[in-house]
Each structure stands twice: as C-alpha cells, then as structure tokens.
Amino acid sequence: MVILLPFILLLLLLLLPLPLLYFIVRPRPVRIPIKNRHVFITGGSSGIGLALAHRAASQGARVSLLARSLKKLEEAKESIRLSSGSDVSIFSADVRDYDVVEKAISDAGPIDVLVVNQGVFVPRELEKQGLDEVKFMLDVNLMGSFNVIKAALPLMKQRTDRSPASIALISSQAGQVGIYGYTAYSASKFGLRGLAEALQQEVIADNIHVSLVFPPDTDTPGFERETEVRPELTNILAGSSSSMKADSVAKKALDGIQSGSFIVPCNFDGHMLAIATAGLSPQRSFWMAFIEVSFAGVLRLVALFFQWNWYRCIEHWHAKKKDT
C-alpha cells in the first residue's frame, strides 16, 4: 500500500481538473443530424469531397456538389446514384467568383451542413514559386472559403429546420505545422483556423457549429501529381508521415462533423498534432480537454524532437548539395 501511495496521489492530482473542465468547456456537446438534411460540398467532384458525398448520401442526406468541372460533376452524380440510389444536385462554379457561388447556393436552397472542401496545392520553395501560384492557392483555399461561407450564411440562418447545423472546413496537417516547400499552401491552410475560430463565435447563437478537419496526405487524383513535383527535401521531411485513403478521411471527417467537434484529426499523428496545437481552440469534450491539459507539455517536448530531426535533415541535405 505504501508503494502504491505515490501513484494514487499522482492519479488524484491528474484527475483534479476534471470537475472544473466539465463546467468550463465550451461550446457544449452537440449532435449534428445528417439524415433528410441538405449537405452542400464544395470540391465535391473527386477525392475527399466525393467520398464525403457518397457517405452523406448513404446516410439519407440530400447532397449538392459544387466544383469547376461540369464533366467531373456529372460523373460524380452518376457514381453516387449508382451506389446509393440518391439523386444529387450539381453546380459548376469557381469558388473565386463570389457572384457565381452565391447564385449556385441560392439555387441549391437552405443548407444544413456546409462542407468547404475545395483546395489546390503547388509545392515549391517560395524563392522558386511565382507569385501567380501563391495567389492562386490563397484565392482558392482561403478566399474561396470566405466566398462560400459568406454566400451560404444568410440561408443557413433562415433555415426552417432549427436542428443544429454545421460548417466544416477541410484544412490539412500542413495547416497545423509548416513544412519545407509548403510556404504558400500552409499559409492558406493556417488561415482557415483563424477563420474557423472567429466564425464559431459569430454563429453559435444560430445553432451553427464549426468543424475544422485536418487530413494528412491523402490518396486523391491530384496527390500523385503533387508528389512528382514536390522538392526533394519536402519528400524527405514528409516521408515520416503516412498517407490515407480518401474514404477513410471522409469517414473520420463525417464522424467529427456529426459530433460537432471543432478540431477533427484523421489519424494518430493528427491526434498528437491536435493536442500539441490546441491553443485557444473551442473544445466540446471535457475528456479531450483533460487530455490536452495533461499532455500538452509532454507533446511540446516530442514536437521539439521532431523539429530537431527536421532541421538536422535540412542541414545534411544542404551539406550534401554543396559536396556534389
């Protein structure tokens, strides 16, 4: 018993914050229904967006897709019809054009679950990247998200179904930590976090709940092309993280959206990043809040080891380049 006493005291010390956390975590837990509700997905013609559309349709949602390519949208519509028997509304639009996006959303009707999923990625060192590419990523990934949300908000607030609604933004683990060659892409994805945190405060009174999804590298049609043009050093640093299938990411994302989670990680690395970068983000689960409070310091130490390894790789890579 004497031997166990220090461990019992340590356990009690760790559990001490639980009652406090139960009362202070905000917003409160919520459940977002999907069945018989309107789910609108941008970038929905392929990859994660299409996988999300399949899952939402299979759960009885009315699905609308928005993307640039009408041909891909028609193919996506047919694939969902064949797999679930559901008819899908499709809208061809560029998210950079607010007026066109606003018209598409107006034609689609009030949205219950908005998934802002569009994204482009051109990996390259900033010194070698044209400003047109930088602007392209910022316009599609960040400004496009503003356009879609701003166009959808009035109708979401006027919806007759007063059940909890959701706005989900698909970010990236590159929106949690910067990686060599991702300067513009990370800037666009980091920006989504600030948008999401402030937006949640603005829409909570309307029973609208924001989720921020952080997928790792995902096997999508564009991913293979992206890896072919990534800088060599980017591939070395990113090689420590495994990729996921689009359907697996979609499952994690939809589960997170339905549970109203603000931060939605998709794999083990993502969970560690979510705890390490929790900061001032909303947290609905007092158990997760407890884990964040308990392990933030330890994970900061782990993060410093990762940074040490990355910078060691960068130093060795540059030394090797000088020798050749």
Secondary structure, DSSP 8 states (H G I E B T S, - for coil): -TTTHHHHHHHHHHHTTHHHHHHH-SS-------TTSEEEEETTTSHHHHHHHHHHHHTT-EEEEEES-HHHHHHHHHHHHHHH----EEEE--TT-HHHHHHHHHHH---SEEEE---------GGGS-HHHHHHHIIIIIIHHHHHHHHHHHHHHT-S--S-EEEEEE--GGGTS--TT-HHHHHHHHHHHHHHHHHHHHHGGGTEEEEEEE--SEE-HHHHHHHHHS-HHHHHHHTTS--EEHHHHHHHHHHHHHTT-SEEE-SHHHHHHHHHT-TT-----HHHHHHHHHHHHHHHHHHHHHHHHHHHHHHHHHHHHHH-
